[in-house]
Amino acid sequence: MLYEIAQRAPQYGDELMTLAEQLKQKGRMEEIQQGMQTGERKTSRKIARAMLKKGIPMADIIETTDVSAEEIPSLLH
């Protein structure tokens, strides 16, 4: 859409293209951040699962890993 506007108003083309690049970059950064959060969540669940297998009390697991009490039963499978 910005490309079309830039073609119709060439005097603003450079500014619009810069804006488009900034929006693309912001989208990439959000994707990276979301991926990192997903990875951290998976790691927390993996650690919680290992703690469960070692018999560590649920309260300690929740406090240490930030995995919710509702999630704990699903880690047993």
C-alpha positions in Angstrom: 0.0 0.0 0.0 2.8 2.4 0.8 4.4 1.5 -2.5 1.3 2.5 -4.3 1.1 5.8 -2.5 4.8 6.4 -3.2 4.2 5.9 -6.9 1.2 8.3 -6.9 3.0 11.0 -4.9 6.7 10.7 -6.0 7.7 13.7 -3.9 7.0 11.7 -0.8 8.4 8.4 -2.1 11.6 8.4 -0.1 9.9 9.2 3.2 7.2 6.6 2.6 9.8 4.0 1.7 11.7 4.8 4.9 8.5 4.4 6.8 7.8 1.1 5.1 11.3 -0.2 6.1 10.8 1.0 9.7 7.5 -0.9 9.8 9.1 -4.1 8.4 11.9 -3.8 11.0 9.4 -3.4 13.8 7.6 -6.5 12.6 10.8 -8.5 12.5 11.7 -7.4 16.0 8.3 -8.4 17.3 8.6 -11.8 15.7 12.0 -12.3 17.3 10.7 -11.2 20.7 7.8 -13.6 20.3 10.1 -16.4 19.4 12.3 -15.7 22.4 9.3 -15.8 24.7 8.1 -19.1 23.2 11.6 -20.5 23.7 11.7 -19.3 27.3 8.3 -20.8 28.0 9.3 -24.2 26.6 12.5 -24.1 28.7 10.5 -23.3 31.9 8.2 -26.2 31.2 11.1 -28.6 30.5 12.7 -27.6 33.8 9.4 -28.0 35.6 8.9 -31.4 34.2 12.4 -32.5 35.3 11.7 -31.1 38.8 8.5 -33.0 39.0 10.3 -36.2 38.1 12.7 -35.6 41.0 9.8 -35.2 43.4 10.3 -31.5 44.1 7.1 -30.0 45.7 4.8 -28.3 43.3 4.9 -25.0 45.2 8.7 -24.9 44.7 8.4 -25.7 41.0 5.8 -23.0 40.5 7.9 -20.4 42.4 11.1 -21.4 40.5 9.8 -21.8 37.0 6.8 -19.5 36.9 4.8 -22.4 35.4 1.2 -22.2 36.7 -0.4 -24.7 38.9 -2.9 -25.4 36.1 -0.1 -26.3 33.7 1.6 -28.8 36.1 -0.7 -31.8 35.4 -0.1 -31.5 31.6 3.7 -31.8 32.2 3.2 -35.3 33.6 2.3 -36.7 30.1 
